[in-house]
Amino acid sequence: MVGTLVRSDGTHKRRSTTKGTKGHEGCKDPLGRKRRGPKDDKRIEMAERRKLELFLLRYVPDAVKGEFVNFGVVAVGEGPNGAEVIDVRFTKDRSRIFCMDPGVDTELLDRMQGTIREEIGLARDRAMLLRRMEESFSGVVQISNVMPVLTAKTAAEEVEEVARIFLESSKEQRVREPMGRRKILQTMRGEFEKAGVLPLLNAVPVEPYTKPGDPFEFDFGYRVGADIKLFHAVSMRASVDAAVLLAARYARIVPVMAEKTQASPLLTAVVDDDLDRGQEAVRFAIGMMEEEKIRVAEAREMAGIAEVARKELGV
């Protein structure tokens, strides 16, 4: 209702007599509810956010040097029964890992990732969870410091963004040439393919000749007459450890394989081109392999080796 006041000077002033409209404080909507203010919006926004702890998984081939490559992101949050892994992401591009460690065991990486994925949804003490991930892989995996996040995004969205920042290589980086064992394997596969024999070759697992669960296998193999021809890529560019281990293991594998297959295993270790055979460690490793009757051939010899395989397999 609108009323009129008469001032002493004879002028008039209109006034409102409607109740409950003092200023804008305490305004109510037509249903009698209090209107939401900026502070209310802030409280709702905070309530909708979720606290996550993000960790980077680092591949550390040499703990002494302390060099590492980020290869995964883990998101840990509070579940109904305590801390649990909510989501994980792993790099799809392992080129940086191969660059740092040409002899990297890709099967070990695959097993790592599978084991960590199995932790999703399992409630554990957070410290125990992280310690278990580090200890499960003999120090090859290290966990970064925690990155606490308060986010309104889903865990998947947050992990995806962190993975893009820390795991993906810049698209502008030049493409690196394959190195080490990977390069040798690429050469072997290419020459066998040119000779038309690649479909006839198989990887040869050693589990039947050692113990159940042994993951090692020779890269390529085929049987011809009373012989089993085996071929394995061995890089000694960064370290001779793989060559020494191959020689030691082959000595124990040969007699069992010969007995079970009734054939003679003949192994060729394909090594890097232009190795410095003047280095004492290289000479030692090659000597060990030759003592165990392992033929040592450089990658550049693969065309001739593939041609022999073509003739023996009648292609």
LINPE-V198561 format. One line per field, one symbol per residue. psi: psi as a letter, one per 40 degrees, with the letter a starting at -180 (. if undefined). A space follows every 10 residues. Layout:
psi=???
This chain:
psi=hhihihidee iihiihehie fhaehfiiid eeihihiddd dddddddeih hihhihhhhg dhdddeiihh eihhhhihad eaiihdiiii iehedddddd gdfhhddddd dddddddeeh ehhihddddd dddddeffed hihiiighhh ieiidddddd dddddddhih eeiihiiiia dddddddddd ddddeeedee iiihiedeeb iheheiiidi iihhbeihhi hhhhheddie dddddddddd dddddddddd efihhhhhhh iiifigeehd dddddddddd defhhhiide eddddddddd ddef.
